[in-house]
Amino acid sequence: MNSEELYQRALKRIPGGVNSPVRAFGAVGGTPRFARRARGARLWDEDGREYVDLCMSWGPLPLGHAHPEVVEAVCRVAQDGTSFGVATAAEVELAELVARAMPSVPMLRLVCSGTEAVMSAVRLARAATGRECVIKFAGGYHGHADSMLVQAGSGALTGGVPSSPGVPAALARLTLVCRYNDLEDVARTLQEHAGKVAAILVEPVAGNMGLVTPAAGFLPGLRRLADRSGALLVFDEVITGFRVAWGGAQERYGVRADLTCLGKVIGGGLPVGAYGGRPELMRQMSPAGPVYQAGTLAGNPLAVAAGLATLRVLQRDGVWAELEAAGTALAAALREGALAAGVAASVVQLGSLCTPFFCPSPPRDLDGAKAADTAAYARLFHGMLDQGVYLPPAQFECSFGSLAHGPEEVAQVACAARAAFAGVAAAARRD
Ligand SMILES: *Cc1c(COP(=O)(O)O)cnc(C)c1O
């Protein structure tokens, strides 16, 4: 069966034919691809086509697909049972490893997704402060828990749903939305809701309105505002943790969060999330404290094994320089394609993350990102796809490089980018 046939079957049984919205190509049009297998930087679909993958499962795979050490760890562990509902040594090891990488996370709780991590961290922040409001930023995506689906990024943005039906207005009112990179807006909001804000929740590097980096002083400014107002600073490092540096954005920008949410990389491609912080905060979680949160499959042995294997590779000498170089080279390949075609594009890059925006300067916030030409992105996406490169099928997402994106893949991306950007330029001339 090819992708088109599978998609038609899927549409009858699964809403929109997919189990997560952005996979459906809604933002770029066309038939979503069904994946058959992947290895390293390459993905094969059910149509027998091969792609250099720049979507990379949306972030959990800095080593590339099916890394031998991750696969070996998962297979070995599976022989001894896939879930116990009993604590395991590997969970302790993963918590210790994260604590060494992130000084602000001496204690953490494992969950099964980034959504759960943020939902739980927000509950803890509310319990710890005795306050109910949460500040988030327009275009920030923090999973699909009710309180977080207010002016959310990623698929919620692409779908044009500012705030999902089904989210009670009473809950949404507790979520205060500020402009990313705008400290004055945060200060004003804190003042207007003095004594009511439990948490300032932020993607320290925004990755769900496309890649938008923090302006100089923004993260330290949030730290100061949180301290002054008694709100907790919560970093959603579900993308950036073990991605923009070993110690995440906190290491890269030298700012410590009170609570940190993790996911994606720490599961190495299996379902994991985590949230953590100082012991006096984390000990408020059940059963050490009164704040409830639990999970049948939390700390699942396969997921923890994949995460540990991934982090152990990321700990090796030279790996971070290599990952940075892969990101730089991929972004340069895209930039050169745009330049050669005379297309005004800004390729934003940080470490192994990047996003090509069709606008003259890098966006600073959601309004800037939304000003980019998304129709041009859709053309770029299909042009790249035709040339054997699978970009994320929406403008408001990051492209992901990995250790498996070597010179050969970069050359292939460069070649595809020249053709695809030329196609974008040609379409612009027609319009
Ligand atoms: C992906 C993501 C989430 C949600 O994680 P899931 O595992 O998809 O639930 C939360 N926050 C950020 C910043 C993310 O990128």
The ligand as an SDF file (V2000), in Angstrom:
LIG
                    3D

 15 15  0  0  0  0  0  0  0  0999 V2000
    6.7540   19.0050   21.8360 C   0  0  0  0  0  0  0  0  0  0  0  0
    6.6200   20.0100   22.8830 C   0  0  0  0  0  0  0  0  0  0  0  0
    5.7850   19.8190   24.0010 C   0  0  0  0  0  0  0  0  0  0  0  0
    4.8320   18.6690   24.0950 C   0  0  0  0  0  0  0  0  0  0  0  0
    5.4750   17.4450   24.1570 O   0  0  0  0  0  0  0  0  0  0  0  0
    4.6360   16.1260   23.7390 P   0  0  0  0  0  0  0  0  0  0  0  0
    5.5830   15.0190   24.0400 O   0  0  0  0  0  0  0  0  0  0  0  0
    4.3070   16.2960   22.2970 O   0  0  0  0  0  0  0  0  0  0  0  0
    3.4340   16.1010   24.5930 O   0  0  0  0  0  0  0  0  0  0  0  0
    5.8270   20.7480   25.0160 C   0  0  0  0  0  0  0  0  0  0  0  0
    6.6190   21.8180   24.9540 N   0  0  0  0  0  0  0  0  0  0  0  0
    7.4230   22.0490   23.9040 C   0  0  0  0  0  0  0  0  0  0  0  0
    8.3060   23.2410   23.9010 C   0  0  0  0  0  0  0  0  0  0  0  0
    7.4340   21.1630   22.8260 C   0  0  0  0  0  0  0  0  0  0  0  0
    8.1800   21.4350   21.7520 O   0  0  0  0  0  0  0  0  0  0  0  0
  1  2  1  0
  2  3  1  0
  2 14  2  0
  3  4  1  0
  3 10  2  0
  4  5  1  0
  5  6  1  0
  6  7  2  0
  6  8  1  0
  6  9  1  0
 10 11  1  0
 11 12  2  0
 12 13  1  0
 12 14  1  0
 14 15  1  0
M  END
$$$$
